[in-house]
Amino acid sequence: MSHPFCLEGLCERIAEQRGRPIRIHPLPKEAAESGVCGLWVGTDTVDYVFYEAQTTPLHREHIVLHELGHILFGHHSLEGQDTEGEGVPTVLGRTNYTTRQEQEAEMLASMIRIRASGTGLLPSTARGTLARLESAMGYERGPHDGS
């Protein structure tokens, strides 16, 4: 039996695992005008994910998945790290995909999207990575899902 992909459900599962909510919002106009299309702001109690509002629904979803990739990989930014333990947010804003962290987050977003499409067209190494992610998130593969 196939289950349709639900971004909100994925966010809820990740939030449950992390023990704090994920709040999704459109980027403020000023940030979007600067060329940023996605942003993750992590605090001690909440993860905020911002996305470019003036784009297609599919692209918005991909932006959110990319930011969730940063959360799942535990990426941090040198700018704005919580150095005093007082809830100073970790801020990651992206305008390009050149660093290893960007490549990892982008790959995970693409893998989730491919898996959600039901095509299963992933190379074996990507399937193994995705299987570990699904296991960590409590997703049970059916007998016809392959691996």
The first five atom37 places (N, CA, C, CB, O) and aatype in JSON, in Angstrom:
{
  "aatype": [12, 15, 8, 14, 13, 4, 10, 6, 7, 10, 4, 6, 1, 9, 0, 6, 5, 1, 7, 1, 14, 9, 1, 9, 8, 14, 10, 14, 11, 6, 0, 0, 6, 15, 7, 19, 4, 7, 10, 17, 19, 7, 16, 3, 16, 19, 3, 18, 19, 13, 18, 6, 0, 5, 16, 16, 14, 10, 8, 1, 6, 8, 9, 19, 10, 8, 6, 10, 7, 8, 9, 10, 13, 7, 8, 8, 15, 10, 6, 7, 5, 3, 16, 6, 7, 6, 7, 19, 14, 16, 19, 10, 7, 1, 16, 2, 18, 16, 16, 1, 5, 6, 5, 6, 0, 6, 12, 10, 0, 15, 12, 9, 1, 9, 1, 0, 15, 7, 16, 7, 10, 10, 14, 15, 16, 0, 1, 7, 16, 10, 0, 1, 10, 6, 15, 0, 12, 7, 18, 6, 1, 7, 14, 8, 3, 7, 15],
  "atom_mask": [
    [1, 1, 1, 1, 1],
    [1, 1, 1, 1, 1],
    [1, 1, 1, 1, 1],
    [1, 1, 1, 1, 1],
    [1, 1, 1, 1, 1],
    [1, 1, 1, 1, 1],
    [1, 1, 1, 1, 1],
    [1, 1, 1, 1, 1],
    [1, 1, 1, 0, 1],
    [1, 1, 1, 1, 1],
    [1, 1, 1, 1, 1],
    [1, 1, 1, 1, 1],
    [1, 1, 1, 1, 1],
    [1, 1, 1, 1, 1],
    [1, 1, 1, 1, 1],
    [1, 1, 1, 1, 1],
    [1, 1, 1, 1, 1],
    [1, 1, 1, 1, 1],
    [1, 1, 1, 0, 1],
    [1, 1, 1, 1, 1],
    [1, 1, 1, 1, 1],
    [1, 1, 1, 1, 1],
    [1, 1, 1, 1, 1],
    [1, 1, 1, 1, 1],
    [1, 1, 1, 1, 1],
    [1, 1, 1, 1, 1],
    [1, 1, 1, 1, 1],
    [1, 1, 1, 1, 1],
    [1, 1, 1, 1, 1],
    [1, 1, 1, 1, 1],
    [1, 1, 1, 1, 1],
    [1, 1, 1, 1, 1],
    [1, 1, 1, 1, 1],
    [1, 1, 1, 1, 1],
    [1, 1, 1, 0, 1],
    [1, 1, 1, 1, 1],
    [1, 1, 1, 1, 1],
    [1, 1, 1, 0, 1],
    [1, 1, 1, 1, 1],
    [1, 1, 1, 1, 1],
    [1, 1, 1, 1, 1],
    [1, 1, 1, 0, 1],
    [1, 1, 1, 1, 1],
    [1, 1, 1, 1, 1],
    [1, 1, 1, 1, 1],
    [1, 1, 1, 1, 1],
    [1, 1, 1, 1, 1],
    [1, 1, 1, 1, 1],
    [1, 1, 1, 1, 1],
    [1, 1, 1, 1, 1],
    [1, 1, 1, 1, 1],
    [1, 1, 1, 1, 1],
    [1, 1, 1, 1, 1],
    [1, 1, 1, 1, 1],
    [1, 1, 1, 1, 1],
    [1, 1, 1, 1, 1],
    [1, 1, 1, 1, 1],
    [1, 1, 1, 1, 1],
    [1, 1, 1, 1, 1],
    [1, 1, 1, 1, 1],
    [1, 1, 1, 1, 1],
    [1, 1, 1, 1, 1],
    [1, 1, 1, 1, 1],
    [1, 1, 1, 1, 1],
    [1, 1, 1, 1, 1],
    [1, 1, 1, 1, 1],
    [1, 1, 1, 1, 1],
    [1, 1, 1, 1, 1],
    [1, 1, 1, 0, 1],
    [1, 1, 1, 1, 1],
    [1, 1, 1, 1, 1],
    [1, 1, 1, 1, 1],
    [1, 1, 1, 1, 1],
    [1, 1, 1, 0, 1],
    [1, 1, 1, 1, 1],
    [1, 1, 1, 1, 1],
    [1, 1, 1, 1, 1],
    [1, 1, 1, 1, 1],
    [1, 1, 1, 1, 1],
    [1, 1, 1, 0, 1],
    [1, 1, 1, 1, 1],
    [1, 1, 1, 1, 1],
    [1, 1, 1, 1, 1],
    [1, 1, 1, 1, 1],
    [1, 1, 1, 0, 1],
    [1, 1, 1, 1, 1],
    [1, 1, 1, 0, 1],
    [1, 1, 1, 1, 1],
    [1, 1, 1, 1, 1],
    [1, 1, 1, 1, 1],
    [1, 1, 1, 1, 1],
    [1, 1, 1, 1, 1],
    [1, 1, 1, 0, 1],
    [1, 1, 1, 1, 1],
    [1, 1, 1, 1, 1],
    [1, 1, 1, 1, 1],
    [1, 1, 1, 1, 1],
    [1, 1, 1, 1, 1],
    [1, 1, 1, 1, 1],
    [1, 1, 1, 1, 1],
    [1, 1, 1, 1, 1],
    [1, 1, 1, 1, 1],
    [1, 1, 1, 1, 1],
    [1, 1, 1, 1, 1],
    [1, 1, 1, 1, 1],
    [1, 1, 1, 1, 1],
    [1, 1, 1, 1, 1],
    [1, 1, 1, 1, 1],
    [1, 1, 1, 1, 1],
    [1, 1, 1, 1, 1],
    [1, 1, 1, 1, 1],
    [1, 1, 1, 1, 1],
    [1, 1, 1, 1, 1],
    [1, 1, 1, 1, 1],
    [1, 1, 1, 1, 1],
    [1, 1, 1, 1, 1],
    [1, 1, 1, 1, 1],
    [1, 1, 1, 0, 1],
    [1, 1, 1, 1, 1],
    [1, 1, 1, 0, 1],
    [1, 1, 1, 1, 1],
    [1, 1, 1, 1, 1],
    [1, 1, 1, 1, 1],
    [1, 1, 1, 1, 1],
    [1, 1, 1, 1, 1],
    [1, 1, 1, 1, 1],
    [1, 1, 1, 1, 1],
    [1, 1, 1, 0, 1],
    [1, 1, 1, 1, 1],
    [1, 1, 1, 1, 1],
    [1, 1, 1, 1, 1],
    [1, 1, 1, 1, 1],
    [1, 1, 1, 1, 1],
    [1, 1, 1, 1, 1],
    [1, 1, 1, 1, 1],
    [1, 1, 1, 1, 1],
    [1, 1, 1, 1, 1],
    [1, 1, 1, 0, 1],
    [1, 1, 1, 1, 1],
    [1, 1, 1, 1, 1],
    [1, 1, 1, 1, 1],
    [1, 1, 1, 0, 1],
    [1, 1, 1, 1, 1],
    [1, 1, 1, 1, 1],
    [1, 1, 1, 1, 1],
    [1, 1, 1, 0, 1],
    [1, 1, 1, 1, 1]
  ],
  "atom_positions": [
    [[0.85, -1.18, 0.0], [0.0, 0.0, 0.0], [0.89, 1.23, 0.0], [-0.96, 0.0, 1.22], [1.81, 1.33, 0.8]],
    [[0.61, 2.15, -0.87], [1.39, 3.36, -1.03], [0.83, 4.46, -0.13], [1.41, 3.81, -2.5], [-0.38, 4.55, 0.08]],
    [[1.73, 5.3, 0.4], [1.33, 6.43, 1.24], [1.75, 7.71, 0.55], [1.95, 6.32, 2.67], [2.92, 7.86, 0.2]],
    [[0.82, 8.65, 0.33], [1.21, 9.9, -0.32], [2.16, 10.7, 0.58], [-0.04, 10.74, -0.66], [2.07, 10.65, 1.81]],
    [[3.06, 11.43, -0.06], [4.03, 12.23, 0.69], [3.33, 13.41, 1.33], [5.17, 12.71, -0.23], [2.48, 14.06, 0.71]],
    [[3.68, 13.68, 2.57], [3.1, 14.8, 3.31], [4.24, 15.55, 4.0], [2.03, 14.31, 4.36], [4.82, 15.04, 4.96]],
    [[4.56, 16.74, 3.52], [5.64, 17.53, 4.09], [5.38, 17.86, 5.55], [5.83, 18.82, 3.3], [6.29, 17.81, 6.38]],
    [[4.14, 18.19, 5.87], [3.8, 18.51, 7.26], [4.03, 17.3, 8.17], [2.34, 18.98, 7.36], [4.53, 17.43, 9.29]],
    [[3.65, 16.12, 7.67], [3.86, 14.9, 8.45], [5.33, 14.62, 8.67], [0.0, 0.0, 0.0], [5.73, 14.21, 9.76]],
    [[6.16, 14.85, 7.65], [7.6, 14.69, 7.8], [8.14, 15.65, 8.84], [8.31, 14.91, 6.45], [8.95, 15.27, 9.69]],
    [[7.7, 16.9, 8.78], [8.15, 17.89, 9.77], [7.74, 17.48, 11.19], [7.55, 19.28, 9.44], [8.52, 17.62, 12.13]],
    [[6.54, 16.96, 11.33], [6.07, 16.51, 12.65], [6.94, 15.37, 13.17], [4.6, 16.07, 12.58], [7.28, 15.34, 14.35]],
    [[7.29, 14.42, 12.3], [8.13, 13.28, 12.74], [9.51, 13.76, 13.17], [8.26, 12.24, 11.61], [10.03, 13.32, 14.19]],
    [[10.1, 14.65, 12.38], [11.43, 15.18, 12.72], [11.35, 15.97, 14.01], [11.99, 16.06, 11.57], [12.22, 15.84, 14.88]],
    [[10.32, 16.8, 14.16], [10.15, 17.59, 15.38], [10.01, 16.68, 16.6], [8.93, 18.51, 15.26], [10.58, 16.95, 17.66]],
    [[9.25, 15.62, 16.43], [9.06, 14.66, 17.53], [10.4, 14.04, 17.94], [8.06, 13.55, 17.13], [10.69, 13.91, 19.12]],
    [[11.19, 13.66, 16.95], [12.5, 13.06, 17.24], [13.43, 14.05, 17.93], [13.15, 12.54, 15.96], [14.19, 13.68, 18.82]],
    [[13.37, 15.3, 17.52], [14.27, 16.33, 18.06], [13.76, 16.9, 19.37], [14.45, 17.44, 17.05], [14.51, 17.55, 20.1]],
    [[12.49, 16.67, 19.69], [11.94, 17.18, 20.94], [11.65, 18.66, 20.92], [0.0, 0.0, 0.0], [11.59, 19.3, 21.97]],
    [[11.46, 19.22, 19.73], [11.07, 20.63, 19.61], [10.39, 20.84, 18.27], [12.32, 21.58, 19.76], [10.7, 20.16, 17.29]],
    [[9.45, 21.78, 18.22], [8.67, 21.97, 17.0], [9.49, 22.57, 15.86], [7.48, 22.85, 17.28], [10.51, 23.21, 16.08]],
    [[8.99, 22.34, 14.65], [9.52, 22.99, 13.45], [8.43, 23.91, 12.94], [9.96, 21.93, 12.35], [7.31, 23.47, 12.65]],
    [[8.75, 25.18, 12.83], [7.81, 26.18, 12.33], [8.25, 26.6, 10.93], [7.73, 27.42, 13.29], [9.4, 26.96, 10.72]],
    [[7.33, 26.55, 9.97], [7.64, 26.88, 8.58], [6.95, 28.19, 8.22], [7.19, 25.73, 7.61], [5.74, 28.35, 8.41]],
    [[7.74, 29.13, 7.68], [7.24, 30.46, 7.34], [7.85, 30.94, 6.02], [7.56, 31.46, 8.47], [8.94, 30.51, 5.65]],
    [[7.14, 31.83, 5.3], [7.76, 32.46, 4.14], [8.86, 33.41, 4.59], [6.7, 33.21, 3.29], [8.8, 33.98, 5.68]],
    [[9.87, 33.57, 3.75], [10.95, 34.5, 4.06], [10.42, 35.92, 4.1], [12.09, 34.38, 3.03], [9.52, 36.27, 3.35]],
    [[10.98, 36.74, 4.98], [10.65, 38.17, 4.91], [11.1, 38.72, 3.55], [11.34, 38.97, 6.08], [12.07, 38.24, 2.97]],
    [[10.4, 39.71, 3.06], [10.65, 40.26, 1.73], [12.11, 40.67, 1.56], [9.73, 41.46, 1.48], [12.7, 40.44, 0.5]],
    [[12.7, 41.29, 2.58], [14.08, 41.76, 2.5], [15.06, 40.6, 2.26], [14.46, 42.51, 3.77], [15.99, 40.73, 1.47]],
    [[14.84, 39.49, 2.93], [15.72, 38.33, 2.76], [15.57, 37.76, 1.36], [15.41, 37.26, 3.81], [16.57, 37.41, 0.73]],
    [[14.34, 37.65, 0.89], [14.1, 37.11, -0.45], [14.74, 38.0, -1.51], [12.59, 36.96, -0.7], [15.29, 37.5, -2.49]],
    [[14.67, 39.31, -1.32], [15.26, 40.24, -2.28], [16.78, 40.16, -2.3], [14.82, 41.66, -1.98], [17.41, 40.55, -3.28]],
    [[17.38, 39.67, -1.22], [18.84, 39.56, -1.16], [19.35, 38.31, -1.88], [19.3, 39.53, 0.3], [20.56, 38.13, -2.01]],
    [[18.45, 37.47, -2.36], [18.84, 36.28, -3.09], [18.77, 34.99, -2.28], [0.0, 0.0, 0.0], [19.0, 33.91, -2.83]],
    [[18.44, 35.07, -1.0], [18.3, 33.88, -0.17], [16.97, 33.22, -0.52], [18.37, 34.23, 1.36], [15.94, 33.89, -0.6]],
    [[16.99, 31.9, -0.73], [15.72, 31.22, -1.03], [15.26, 30.34, 0.12], [15.86, 30.39, -2.3], [14.1, 29.95, 0.17]],
    [[16.18, 30.01, 1.04], [15.82, 29.2, 2.19], [16.66, 29.56, 3.38], [0.0, 0.0, 0.0], [17.79, 30.04, 3.23]],
    [[16.13, 29.33, 4.56], [16.84, 29.7, 5.78], [16.37, 28.81, 6.92], [16.61, 31.2, 6.13], [15.17, 28.55, 7.07]],
    [[17.32, 28.35, 7.71], [16.99, 27.59, 8.92], [17.54, 28.37, 10.1], [17.59, 26.14, 8.87], [18.71, 28.73, 10.14]],
    [[16.68, 28.63, 11.06], [17.08, 29.28, 12.3], [16.74, 28.31, 13.43], [16.38, 30.67, 12.5], [15.57, 28.06, 13.72]],
    [[17.78, 27.77, 14.05], [17.58, 26.81, 15.14], [17.84, 27.47, 16.48], [0.0, 0.0, 0.0], [18.89, 28.08, 16.68]],
    [[16.91, 27.35, 17.39], [17.11, 27.82, 18.75], [17.09, 26.6, 19.67], [16.01, 28.87, 19.17], [16.96, 25.47, 19.21]],
    [[17.21, 26.84, 20.96], [17.18, 25.73, 21.91], [15.8, 25.08, 21.99], [17.6, 26.22, 23.28], [15.69, 23.93, 22.42]],
    [[14.77, 25.81, 21.58], [13.41, 25.28, 21.76], [12.61, 25.09, 20.48], [12.67, 26.18, 22.66], [11.63, 24.35, 20.48]],
    [[13.01, 25.75, 19.37], [12.24, 25.7, 18.12], [13.2, 25.74, 16.94], [11.22, 26.87, 18.05], [14.24, 26.4, 16.99]],
    [[12.83, 25.03, 15.87], [13.52, 25.18, 14.59], [12.58, 25.94, 13.67], [13.92, 23.78, 13.98], [11.44, 25.54, 13.45]],
    [[13.08, 27.05, 13.11], [12.32, 27.84, 12.15], [12.89, 27.59, 10.76], [12.36, 29.36, 12.5], [14.09, 27.73, 10.54]],
    [[12.02, 27.23, 9.83], [12.42, 27.04, 8.44], [11.67, 28.08, 7.61], [12.12, 25.57, 7.94], [10.44, 28.16, 7.65]],
    [[12.44, 28.87, 6.87], [11.87, 29.9, 6.01], [12.1, 29.53, 4.55], [12.49, 31.29, 6.33], [13.13, 28.94, 4.22]],
    [[11.15, 29.85, 3.69], [11.23, 29.52, 2.27], [10.83, 30.72, 1.44], [10.33, 28.31, 1.94], [10.11, 31.61, 1.9]],
    [[11.31, 30.75, 0.21], [10.94, 31.78, -0.75], [9.48, 31.6, -1.12], [11.85, 31.72, -2.03], [9.09, 30.54, -1.62]],
    [[8.67, 32.61, -0.86], [7.23, 32.5, -1.11], [6.87, 32.72, -2.58], [6.48, 33.49, -0.25], [5.86, 32.2, -3.05]],
    [[7.68, 33.48, -3.3], [7.36, 33.83, -4.68], [7.96, 32.83, -5.67], [7.87, 35.23, -5.0], [8.71, 33.2, -6.57]],
    [[7.61, 31.58, -5.49], [8.07, 30.53, -6.39], [6.97, 29.47, -6.49], [9.41, 29.9, -5.89], [5.91, 29.63, -5.9]],
    [[7.22, 28.42, -7.22], [6.2, 27.38, -7.41], [6.05, 26.54, -6.14], [6.57, 26.47, -8.6], [6.98, 26.48, -5.32]],
    [[4.91, 25.91, -5.96], [4.73, 25.04, -4.79], [5.78, 23.92, -4.72], [3.33, 24.43, -4.8], [6.26, 23.6, -3.64]],
    [[6.13, 23.33, -5.86], [7.13, 22.27, -5.87], [8.5, 22.8, -5.42], [7.24, 21.65, -7.27], [9.2, 22.13, -4.67]],
    [[8.87, 23.99, -5.87], [10.14, 24.57, -5.46], [10.12, 24.92, -3.97], [10.46, 25.81, -6.3], [11.12, 24.72, -3.27]],
    [[9.0, 25.45, -3.48], [8.88, 25.75, -2.04], [9.1, 24.48, -1.23], [7.48, 26.36, -1.71], [9.82, 24.48, -0.23]],
    [[8.47, 23.38, -1.68], [8.63, 22.11, -0.98], [10.1, 21.67, -0.99], [7.75, 21.02, -1.62], [10.62, 21.21, 0.02]],
    [[10.76, 21.83, -2.12], [12.17, 21.43, -2.21], [13.04, 22.29, -1.29], [12.66, 21.54, -3.67], [13.97, 21.78, -0.66]],
    [[12.74, 23.57, -1.21], [13.49, 24.46, -0.31], [13.34, 23.98, 1.13], [13.0, 25.93, -0.45], [14.32, 23.89, 1.86]],
    [[12.12, 23.67, 1.53], [11.88, 23.2, 2.9], [12.61, 21.87, 3.13], [10.36, 23.03, 3.18], [13.23, 21.67, 4.17]],
    [[12.54, 20.96, 2.16], [13.25, 19.68, 2.29], [14.76, 19.91, 2.43], [12.95, 18.77, 1.08], [15.42, 19.22, 3.2]],
    [[15.29, 20.86, 1.68], [16.71, 21.19, 1.76], [17.06, 21.66, 3.18], [17.09, 22.28, 0.72], [18.06, 21.23, 3.76]],
    [[16.24, 22.54, 3.71], [16.5, 23.05, 5.07], [16.36, 21.93, 6.1], [15.52, 24.22, 5.42], [17.12, 21.86, 7.06]],
    [[15.39, 21.04, 5.89], [15.26, 19.88, 6.78], [16.5, 19.0, 6.69], [14.0, 19.06, 6.43], [16.91, 18.39, 7.68]],
    [[17.1, 18.93, 5.51], [18.35, 18.2, 5.35], [19.44, 18.74, 6.26], [0.0, 0.0, 0.0], [20.17, 17.98, 6.88]],
    [[19.54, 20.06, 6.34], [20.52, 20.67, 7.25], [20.22, 20.28, 8.7], [20.53, 22.21, 7.09], [21.13, 19.97, 9.46]],
    [[18.96, 20.3, 9.05], [18.57, 19.93, 10.42], [18.94, 18.48, 10.7], [17.06, 20.15, 10.64], [19.54, 18.17, 11.73]],
    [[18.57, 17.58, 9.78], [18.82, 16.15, 9.98], [20.31, 15.81, 10.03], [18.15, 15.35, 8.88], [20.72, 14.93, 10.78]],
    [[21.1, 16.52, 9.23], [22.55, 16.29, 9.25], [23.22, 16.97, 10.44], [23.17, 16.78, 7.97], [24.4, 16.73, 10.69]],
    [[22.5, 17.81, 11.17], [23.09, 18.5, 12.31], [24.1, 19.56, 11.9], [0.0, 0.0, 0.0], [25.05, 19.83, 12.63]],
    [[23.89, 20.15, 10.73], [24.81, 21.19, 10.25], [24.74, 22.42, 11.13], [24.5, 21.56, 8.79], [23.71, 22.71, 11.74]],
    [[25.84, 23.14, 11.19], [25.91, 24.39, 11.95], [26.62, 25.42, 11.11], [26.63, 24.19, 13.3], [27.36, 25.09, 10.18]],
    [[26.39, 26.66, 11.44], [27.04, 27.76, 10.76], [28.09, 28.36, 11.68], [26.02, 28.83, 10.32], [27.9, 28.4, 12.89]],
    [[29.19, 28.82, 11.12], [30.19, 29.51, 11.93], [29.63, 30.83, 12.44], [31.49, 29.75, 11.13], [29.94, 31.26, 13.55]],
    [[28.81, 31.48, 11.62], [28.16, 32.72, 12.04], [26.95, 32.38, 12.89], [27.76, 33.58, 10.81], [26.12, 31.57, 12.49]],
    [[26.83, 32.99, 14.04], [25.64, 32.84, 14.85], [25.58, 31.57, 15.66], [0.0, 0.0, 0.0], [24.5, 31.2, 16.13]],
    [[26.71, 30.86, 15.85], [26.66, 29.66, 16.68], [26.31, 30.04, 18.11], [28.01, 28.9, 16.64], [26.62, 31.14, 18.58]],
    [[25.67, 29.12, 18.79], [25.29, 29.33, 20.19], [26.54, 29.17, 21.05], [24.17, 28.33, 20.63], [26.84, 28.08, 21.54]],
    [[27.27, 30.28, 21.22], [28.53, 30.21, 21.98], [28.33, 30.42, 23.46], [29.49, 31.23, 21.45], [29.2, 30.07, 24.26]],
    [[27.19, 30.99, 23.85], [26.98, 31.28, 25.27], [25.9, 30.39, 25.88], [26.6, 32.73, 25.46], [25.63, 30.51, 27.08]],
    [[25.29, 29.53, 25.11], [24.27, 28.64, 25.65], [23.02, 29.35, 26.1], [0.0, 0.0, 0.0], [22.26, 28.81, 26.91]],
    [[22.78, 30.55, 25.61], [21.63, 31.34, 26.04], [20.52, 31.36, 24.99], [22.06, 32.75, 26.37], [19.72, 32.29, 24.97]],
    [[20.48, 30.36, 24.13], [19.43, 30.33, 23.12], [19.74, 31.18, 21.91], [0.0, 0.0, 0.0], [18.84, 31.49, 21.14]],
    [[21.0, 31.58, 21.72], [21.38, 32.32, 20.52], [21.16, 31.41, 19.33], [22.88, 32.82, 20.59], [21.68, 30.29, 19.32]],
    [[20.4, 31.85, 18.33], [20.07, 30.93, 17.24], [21.25, 30.61, 16.34], [18.96, 31.5, 16.42], [22.13, 31.43, 16.12]],
    [[21.23, 29.38, 15.83], [22.11, 28.97, 14.75], [21.41, 29.38, 13.47], [22.44, 27.42, 14.79], [20.25, 29.01, 13.27]],
    [[22.08, 30.11, 12.61], [21.45, 30.61, 11.4], [22.22, 30.12, 10.19], [21.38, 32.15, 11.41], [23.43, 30.31, 10.1]],
    [[21.51, 29.49, 9.26], [22.09, 29.06, 8.0], [21.24, 29.64, 6.88], [22.18, 27.5, 7.91], [20.07, 29.29, 6.75]],
    [[21.82, 30.5, 6.09], [21.11, 31.05, 4.93], [21.88, 30.71, 3.68], [0.0, 0.0, 0.0], [23.11, 30.8, 3.67]],
    [[21.19, 30.3, 2.63], [21.9, 29.84, 1.46], [21.49, 30.58, 0.2], [21.68, 28.39, 1.28], [20.32, 30.86, -0.03]],
    [[22.51, 30.89, -0.63], [22.24, 31.43, -1.96], [22.92, 30.59, -3.03], [22.71, 32.89, -2.06], [22.69, 30.81, -4.22]],
    [[23.77, 29.61, -2.62], [24.41, 28.73, -3.6], [24.62, 27.36, -2.98], [25.77, 29.33, -4.09], [24.32, 27.15, -1.81]],
    [[25.14, 26.43, -3.78], [25.3, 25.04, -3.35], [26.74, 24.6, -3.56], [24.33, 24.12, -4.1], [26.99, 23.64, -4.28]],
    [[27.69, 25.29, -2.93], [29.09, 24.97, -3.19], [29.76, 24.21, -2.06], [29.85, 26.22, -3.45], [30.72, 23.48, -2.3]],
    [[29.29, 24.34, -0.85], [29.95, 23.67, 0.26], [29.45, 22.24, 0.41], [29.74, 24.44, 1.56], [28.41, 21.87, -0.13]],
    [[30.21, 21.47, 1.16], [29.81, 20.08, 1.41], [28.44, 20.01, 2.1], [30.86, 19.36, 2.28], [27.6, 19.18, 1.75]],
    [[28.21, 20.9, 3.07], [26.92, 20.91, 3.76], [25.78, 21.18, 2.79], [26.92, 21.95, 4.89], [24.72, 20.56, 2.87]],
    [[25.99, 22.11, 1.87], [24.96, 22.42, 0.88], [24.7, 21.22, -0.02], [25.37, 23.63, 0.04], [23.55, 20.91, -0.33]],
    [[25.76, 20.56, -0.43], [25.61, 19.39, -1.29], [24.88, 18.27, -0.56], [26.98, 18.89, -1.78], [24.02, 17.6, -1.15]],
    [[25.2, 18.05, 0.71], [24.53, 17.01, 1.49], [23.04, 17.32, 1.63], [25.16, 16.88, 2.88], [22.2, 16.45, 1.41]],
    [[22.72, 18.56, 1.99], [21.31, 18.94, 2.17], [20.55, 18.85, 0.86], [21.21, 20.36, 2.75], [19.4, 18.42, 0.83]],
    [[21.18, 19.27, -0.22], [20.53, 19.22, -1.53], [20.29, 17.78, -1.96], [21.37, 19.95, -2.57], [19.23, 17.46, -2.5]],
    [[21.27, 16.91, -1.74], [21.11, 15.5, -2.1], [19.99, 14.86, -1.29], [22.43, 14.75, -1.87], [19.18, 14.11, -1.84]],
    [[19.93, 15.14, 0.01], [18.88, 14.56, 0.83], [17.51, 15.06, 0.38], [19.1, 14.89, 2.31], [16.57, 14.27, 0.29]],
    [[17.39, 16.35, 0.08], [16.11, 16.88, -0.4], [15.69, 16.17, -1.68], [16.21, 18.41, -0.64], [14.52, 15.8, -1.85]],
    [[16.64, 15.98, -2.59], [16.33, 15.29, -3.85], [15.96, 13.83, -3.62], [17.53, 15.37, -4.8], [15.04, 13.32, -4.25]],
    [[16.66, 13.17, -2.7], [16.36, 11.76, -2.4], [14.97, 11.61, -1.81], [17.41, 11.19, -1.44], [14.24, 10.69, -2.16]],
    [[14.6, 12.5, -0.9], [13.27, 12.44, -0.3], [12.21, 12.65, -1.39], [13.11, 13.51, 0.83], [11.21, 11.94, -1.43]],
    [[12.45, 13.62, -2.26], [11.49, 13.91, -3.33], [11.34, 12.72, -4.28], [11.93, 15.16, -4.12], [10.23, 12.38, -4.67]],
    [[12.46, 12.09, -4.65], [12.41, 10.93, -5.53], [11.66, 9.79, -4.85], [13.84, 10.48, -5.93], [10.82, 9.13, -5.47]],
    [[11.98, 9.56, -3.58], [11.32, 8.47, -2.84], [9.82, 8.74, -2.72], [11.94, 8.32, -1.43], [9.01, 7.83, -2.84]],
    [[9.47, 10.01, -2.49], [8.06, 10.36, -2.35], [7.31, 10.22, -3.66], [7.93, 11.78, -1.82], [6.1, 10.0, -3.66]],
    [[8.02, 10.36, -4.78], [7.36, 10.24, -6.08], [7.01, 8.79, -6.4], [8.25, 10.81, -7.18], [6.2, 8.52, -7.29]],
    [[7.62, 7.85, -5.67], [7.31, 6.44, -5.86], [8.04, 5.81, -7.03], [0.0, 0.0, 0.0], [7.77, 4.65, -7.35]],
    [[8.96, 6.54, -7.68], [9.64, 5.95, -8.83], [10.71, 4.96, -8.4], [10.25, 7.03, -9.69], [10.98, 4.0, -9.12]],
    [[11.32, 5.18, -7.24], [12.34, 4.28, -6.75], [13.6, 4.27, -7.61], [0.0, 0.0, 0.0], [14.38, 3.33, -7.51]],
    [[13.81, 5.29, -8.43], [14.96, 5.33, -9.32], [16.17, 5.93, -8.62], [14.64, 6.12, -10.58], [16.62, 7.03, -8.96]],
    [[16.69, 5.22, -7.64], [17.86, 5.68, -6.89], [19.0, 4.7, -7.08], [17.52, 5.83, -5.39], [18.78, 3.49, -7.12]],
    [[20.24, 5.21, -7.21], [21.38, 4.3, -7.23], [21.47, 3.55, -5.9], [22.7, 5.06, -7.52], [20.93, 4.01, -4.9]],
    [[22.14, 2.41, -5.9], [22.18, 1.58, -4.7], [22.76, 2.31, -3.5], [22.97, 0.32, -4.96], [22.27, 2.11, -2.38]],
    [[23.78, 3.14, -3.67], [24.34, 3.87, -2.52], [23.33, 4.85, -1.95], [25.62, 4.62, -2.93], [23.24, 5.0, -0.74]],
    [[22.57, 5.52, -2.82], [21.55, 6.45, -2.35], [20.42, 5.7, -1.65], [20.99, 7.28, -3.51], [19.88, 6.17, -0.65]],
    [[20.06, 4.51, -2.18], [19.01, 3.73, -1.53], [19.42, 3.35, -0.11], [18.7, 2.46, -2.35], [18.59, 3.37, 0.79]],
    [[20.7, 3.0, 0.1], [21.16, 2.65, 1.43], [21.07, 3.83, 2.39], [0.0, 0.0, 0.0], [20.65, 3.67, 3.54]],
    [[21.47, 5.01, 1.92], [21.38, 6.21, 2.74], [19.93, 6.52, 3.07], [22.03, 7.41, 2.03], [19.59, 6.84, 4.21]],
    [[19.07, 6.44, 2.05], [17.65, 6.71, 2.26], [17.03, 5.69, 3.2], [16.92, 6.72, 0.93], [16.18, 6.04, 4.02]],
    [[17.42, 4.43, 3.09], [16.89, 3.39, 3.97], [17.26, 3.68, 5.43], [17.43, 2.0, 3.56], [16.44, 3.48, 6.33]],
    [[18.49, 4.16, 5.67], [18.89, 4.5, 7.03], [18.08, 5.69, 7.55], [20.4, 4.83, 7.09], [17.67, 5.7, 8.71]],
    [[17.83, 6.68, 6.7], [17.01, 7.82, 7.1], [15.6, 7.37, 7.42], [16.99, 8.88, 5.99], [15.04, 7.76, 8.44]],
    [[15.03, 6.55, 6.54], [13.67, 6.06, 6.78], [13.59, 5.27, 8.07], [13.2, 5.2, 5.61], [12.62, 5.4, 8.82]],
    [[14.58, 4.45, 8.34], [14.6, 3.67, 9.57], [14.66, 4.58, 10.79], [15.79, 2.72, 9.58], [13.94, 4.37, 11.77]],
    [[15.51, 5.6, 10.71], [15.64, 6.54, 11.83], [14.33, 7.29, 12.08], [16.77, 7.55, 11.56], [14.03, 7.69, 13.21]],
    [[13.56, 7.48, 11.0], [12.3, 8.21, 11.13], [11.13, 7.28, 11.42], [12.03, 8.99, 9.87], [9.99, 7.74, 11.56]],
    [[11.39, 5.98, 11.51], [10.33, 5.03, 11.84], [9.47, 4.62, 10.68], [0.0, 0.0, 0.0], [8.39, 4.07, 10.88]],
    [[9.93, 4.86, 9.44], [9.18, 4.48, 8.26], [9.4, 3.0, 8.0], [9.59, 5.33, 7.02], [10.54, 2.55, 7.94]],
    [[8.34, 2.27, 7.85], [8.42, 0.84, 7.58], [8.26, 0.61, 6.09], [7.34, 0.06, 8.37], [7.26, 1.0, 5.5]],
    [[9.25, -0.03, 5.48], [9.16, -0.36, 4.06], [8.27, -1.58, 3.88], [10.57, -0.63, 3.46], [8.31, -2.53, 4.67]],
    [[7.47, -1.52, 2.85], [6.63, -2.66, 2.5], [7.41, -3.66, 1.69], [0.0, 0.0, 0.0], [8.53, -3.36, 1.26]],
    [[6.87, -4.85, 1.45], [7.6, -5.89, 0.7], [7.86, -5.5, -0.74], [6.83, -7.2, 0.74], [8.74, -6.08, -1.38]],
    [[7.11, -4.53, -1.3], [7.29, -4.15, -2.7], [8.08, -2.87, -2.84], [5.96, -4.0, -3.38], [8.24, -2.37, -3.96]],
    [[8.58, -2.3, -1.75], [9.32, -1.04, -1.82], [10.73, -1.21, -2.31], [9.34, -0.39, -0.47], [11.32, -0.27, -2.82]],
    [[11.29, -2.39, -2.16], [12.67, -2.63, -2.6], [13.66, -1.9, -1.74], [0.0, 0.0, 0.0], [13.28, -1.08, -0.89]],
    [[14.95, -2.2, -1.95], [16.0, -1.48, -1.24], [17.32, -1.66, -1.91], [16.08, -1.93, 0.19], [18.32, -1.12, -1.44]]
  ]
}
